[in-house]
Amino acid sequence: MQIEREILALRGQVKAADEEFHIALAFHEAWKPAAYDQALHERIGRSYAANTFRVIAAALRSEMLLALIRLWDSYPRSVRMRAVGESLQNSEV
């Protein structure tokens, strides 16, 4: 019965981790052109929207990093990927 509860909790953690990973991935894919596309930088650099563009790019990067941090945080109410790994080392699980 204890193992079944642990497996059920583990499934919830893995589902939450999957959702958090996809959030990080979405922010990364939106941020990547803002960070690396030189032609885009040149076009934006000459416009009135350049400052807003830089603010949005910084916010996307920040949100991406926060999502990754939430995956690896050790706070008991977070996803705690290390705890998932420890549970998977239990042969009964």
Residue pairs with C-beta under 8 A, 6 or more apart in sequence:
3 92
3 93
6 87
6 90
6 93
7 93
10 84
10 87
10 88
10 93
13 79
13 80
13 83
13 84
14 84
16 79
17 71
17 79
17 81
17 84
20 67
20 70
20 71
20 79
21 67
21 71
23 63
23 67
24 64
24 67
24 68
24 71
27 60
27 61
27 63
27 64
27 67
28 64
30 60
31 57
31 60
31 61
31 64
33 40
34 40
34 53
34 56
34 57
34 60
35 57
35 61
44 50
44 53
70 78
70 79
71 79
71 81
72 81
72 82
73 79
73 80
74 80
74 82
87 93
